[in-house]
């Protein structure tokens, strides 16, 4: 199995491309199917970063965008990153997946057990 990180423009786009990982609960609500014998799915949604978090353990983060540095000079805030994020472990990419939505995070934070 392979691990994939996706960054979609919004949740609706994620739902369209990851339709095979959607289902209906006992009340008729659409839900994400987060695990089965052939996949594991983590729906992260919007990621938030602290502009004051400049270090990760002993490793230094890459340079921050100017707007984040400007925020770091003031009160500590959480800043929303772009996109709707989903991580997947599966045998292969879902059929029809647009490769532009496959992300390669520099510092992945997800730990699969």
C-alpha positions as CSV (number, residue, x, y, z in Angstrom):
1,X,0.0,0.0,0.0
2,X,1.1,3.6,-0.6
3,X,0.5,6.8,1.3
4,X,-1.0,9.8,-0.5
5,X,-1.5,13.4,0.6
6,X,-4.1,15.4,-1.2
7,X,-4.7,19.2,-1.2
8,X,-8.0,20.0,-2.8
9,X,-9.4,23.6,-3.3
10,X,-12.4,22.8,-1.1
11,X,-14.3,19.9,0.5
12,X,-16.7,19.5,-2.4
13,X,-13.8,18.8,-4.8
14,X,-12.5,16.2,-2.3
15,X,-15.8,14.5,-2.2
16,X,-16.0,14.4,-6.0
17,X,-12.5,12.8,-6.4
18,X,-12.7,10.5,-3.4
19,X,-16.3,9.4,-4.0
20,X,-15.5,5.7,-3.5
21,X,-14.6,6.6,0.2
22,X,-18.1,8.0,0.9
23,X,-21.0,6.2,2.4
24,X,-24.3,6.7,4.3
25,X,-24.7,6.2,8.0
26,X,-27.8,4.7,9.7
27,X,-29.5,8.1,9.8
28,X,-29.0,8.6,6.0
29,X,-26.2,11.2,6.4
30,X,-23.3,11.1,3.9
31,X,-20.1,10.3,5.7
32,X,-16.4,9.6,5.0
33,X,-15.5,5.9,5.2
34,X,-12.2,6.2,7.1
35,X,-11.1,2.6,7.0
36,X,-11.6,-0.8,5.5
37,X,-9.5,-3.8,4.6
38,X,-8.0,-1.9,1.7
39,X,-7.7,1.7,2.8
40,X,-7.2,4.2,5.6
41,X,-8.4,7.7,5.2
42,X,-7.8,10.8,7.4
43,X,-9.8,13.9,6.5
44,X,-7.9,16.9,7.9
45,X,-9.9,19.7,6.2
46,X,-8.3,23.1,6.7
47,X,-4.9,23.1,8.3
48,X,-3.9,25.8,10.7
49,X,-0.4,27.0,11.5
50,X,0.9,29.2,14.3
51,X,3.0,32.0,12.8
52,X,5.1,31.9,15.9
53,X,6.0,28.2,15.5
54,X,9.3,28.7,13.7
55,X,11.0,25.5,14.8
56,X,10.0,21.8,14.7
57,X,12.1,19.9,17.2
58,X,15.7,20.4,16.2
59,X,14.8,21.2,12.6
60,X,14.1,24.7,11.4
61,X,11.0,25.3,9.3
62,X,11.5,26.6,5.8
63,X,11.2,30.4,5.4
64,X,7.8,31.6,6.2
65,X,5.7,33.7,3.7
66,X,5.9,37.5,4.4
67,X,2.3,37.7,5.6
68,X,2.9,35.0,8.2
69,X,6.0,36.7,9.4
70,X,4.0,40.0,9.7
71,X,1.5,38.2,11.9
72,X,4.2,36.7,14.0
73,X,5.3,40.2,15.0
74,X,1.9,40.7,16.7
75,X,-0.2,38.4,18.8
76,X,0.1,34.7,18.3
77,X,-2.7,33.5,16.0
78,X,-3.5,30.4,14.1
79,X,-3.5,31.1,10.4
80,X,-5.6,28.9,8.0
81,X,-3.6,27.4,5.1
82,X,-5.1,27.1,1.6
83,X,-7.0,24.0,0.6
84,X,-8.9,21.0,2.1
85,X,-6.4,18.3,3.1
86,X,-7.0,14.5,3.0
87,X,-4.5,11.7,3.6
88,X,-5.0,8.2,2.2
89,X,-3.3,4.8,2.4
90,X,-4.4,2.6,-0.5
91,X,-3.1,0.3,-3.2
92,X,-3.3,3.0,-5.9
93,X,-4.6,6.5,-6.6
94,X,-8.3,6.7,-6.9
95,X,-9.4,6.4,-10.6
96,X,-9.6,9.7,-12.3
97,X,-7.5,11.5,-9.7
98,X,-6.1,14.8,-11.0
99,X,-2.4,14.8,-10.2
100,X,-2.5,18.5,-9.4
101,X,-4.3,17.5,-6.1
102,X,-1.5,15.2,-5.0
103,X,0.5,17.1,-2.4
104,X,4.1,16.3,-1.3
105,X,4.4,17.9,2.1
106,X,7.9,19.0,3.1
107,X,7.2,18.1,6.8
108,X,4.4,15.6,6.9
109,X,2.7,15.6,10.3
110,X,0.5,12.5,9.9
111,X,1.7,9.4,11.7
112,X,0.2,6.1,10.5
113,X,0.1,3.3,13.1
